[in-house]
């Protein structure tokens, strides 16, 4: 482009008009148009050849064991023992699903995949993340598994939702199923362990309550043996009423502990599932969109901004070279530096030509 003629001395330079900007873009139209189109075509082509992604989902509600819900809670409150309600909260299960032990358990499980191609192995083998160091391979695979796993919780309903996205619908569903199996197994073992501890504790307290009840009943028996005619003595009547209240209270505590002991004993050997599925992972895999159109449009506009900036940068450099007296000096210094470098470097092009 030609440089506009300078104005009169001391005059303020004219502001560039819209036509000046348009002329810059038209002069560099190959860069402004070609680069965005090229980038958009490349991004669209890459997006089309990327493998499809499939997302499998499941949701469940954790259940409290009967020991926690029933008579044991009553006994715990009477004896000053607090229940751990946080262990059955949705946030607990969200953290449990992303814990190291659960992740490693999912990674080391062998899976059989039919789509998009038949293959079998654990996740490190299927994702080609094997390593001589098995522990490092498992950690790398667990990190990738965490990236493709999403866990959501609903505090109002207590529902925990799990999503897994891979390049195979079979693999996504199997991973979700394995997550649920490991969580259920953990919850079952935790419930049985807790029930075992509760049974041992209740058994000890039950023996103490039985001994206390027997002692109180023996005290009532001795009272009646010593005082066969006590109705006429007010003090003896009050003493007999006090003894009867003690017997009633100890009987109530003994019955409650007996019920709690029986419940804990049953819960200790119970092997029924402890999470209720709201949505099963079987058949839940859905194909996700590649987003080719959005990626192509975004790439086009990003490249368009970059090409416009490049056009103005080239125009600025062109005007600087034409108007700045320092540019000629820069060219001379650059030529001199090239000549000195050619003489100093023995294997430069001129030296090779001379020797040849």
Long-range contacts (C-beta under 8 A, 24 or more apart in sequence): 1-27, 1-315, 1-318, 3-319, 3-322, 3-323, 24-311, 24-312, 24-315, 25-308, 25-311, 27-311, 27-315, 28-307, 28-310, 28-311, 28-314, 28-315, 31-307, 31-310, 31-311, 31-314, 32-304, 32-307, 32-308, 32-311, 33-307, 34-307, 35-303, 35-304, 35-306, 35-307, 35-310, 36-299, 36-300, 36-301, 36-303, 36-304, 36-307, 37-300, 38-303, 39-299, 39-300, 39-302, 39-303, 40-296, 40-297, 40-299, 40-300, 40-303, 42-299, 43-295, 43-296, 43-299, 44-292, 44-295, 44-296, 44-299, 47-290, 47-291, 47-292, 47-295, 47-296, 48-290, 48-292, 50-290, 51-116, 51-167, 52-116, 52-167, 52-287, 52-288, 52-290, 53-165, 53-166, 53-167, 53-287, 53-288, 53-290, 54-165, 54-166, 54-167, 54-168, 54-169, 54-172, 54-285, 54-286, 54-287, 54-288, 55-163, 55-164, 55-165, 55-172, 55-285, 55-286, 55-288, 56-163, 56-164, 56-165, 56-169, 56-172, 56-173, 56-175, 56-176, 56-281, 56-284, 56-285, 56-286, 57-161, 57-162, 57-163, 57-164, 57-176, 57-279, 57-281, 57-284, 58-161, 58-162, 58-176, 58-177, 58-179, 58-180, 58-277, 58-279, 58-280, 58-281, 58-284, 59-159, 59-160, 59-161, 59-162, 59-277, 59-278, 59-279, 60-159, 60-160, 60-180, 60-275, 60-276, 60-277, 60-278, 61-157, 61-158, 61-159, 61-160, 61-275, 61-276, 61-278, 62-88, 62-89, 62-90, 62-92, 62-93, 62-158, 62-160, 62-187, 62-274, 62-275, 62-276, 63-88, 63-274, 63-275, 63-276, 64-88, 65-191, 65-194, 65-195, 65-267, 65-270, 65-274, 66-263, 66-266, 66-267, 67-191, 67-194, 67-195, 67-198, 67-260, 67-263, 67-264, 67-267, 70-263, 71-256, 71-259, 71-260, 71-263, 72-198, 72-202, 72-260, 72-263, 72-264, 74-256, 74-260, 75-202, 75-256, 75-257, 75-260, 78-253, 78-256, 79-205, 87-190, 89-158, 90-153, 90-154, 90-155, 90-158, 90-159, 90-160, 91-153, 93-153, 93-160, 93-183, 94-151, 94-152, 94-153, 94-160, 96-183, 96-186, 97-149, 97-151, 97-160, 97-162, 97-179, 97-183, 98-146, 98-149, 98-151, 100-142, 102-179, 102-182, 102-183, 102-186, 103-142, 103-145, 103-146, 104-138, 104-142, 105-178, 105-182, 106-145, 106-175, 106-178, 106-179, 106-182, 107-138, 107-141, 107-142, 107-145, 108-138, 109-178, 111-170, 111-171, 111-174, 111-175, 112-170, 112-174, 113-168, 113-170, 113-171, 113-174, 114-170, 115-168, 115-169, 115-170, 116-167, 116-168, 123-175, 126-171, 145-175, 149-175, 149-179, 159-278, 161-279, 165-288, 169-285, 169-287, 170-285, 172-285, 173-281, 173-282, 173-283, 173-284, 173-285, 176-281, 176-284, 177-281, 177-282, 180-275, 180-277, 180-281, 183-275, 184-273, 184-274, 184-275, 187-274, 187-275, 188-271, 188-273, 188-274, 191-267, 191-270, 191-274, 192-267, 192-268, 192-269, 192-270, 195-264, 195-265, 195-267, 195-268, 195-270, 196-264, 196-268, 198-260, 198-264, 198-267, 199-261, 199-264, 199-265, 199-268, 202-257, 202-260, 202-261, 202-264, 203-261, 205-257, 206-254, 206-257, 206-258, 206-261, 209-250, 209-253, 209-254, 209-257, 210-254, 212-250, 213-247, 213-250, 213-251, 213-254, 216-243, 216-246, 216-247, 216-250, 217-247, 219-243, 219-246, 220-244, 220-247
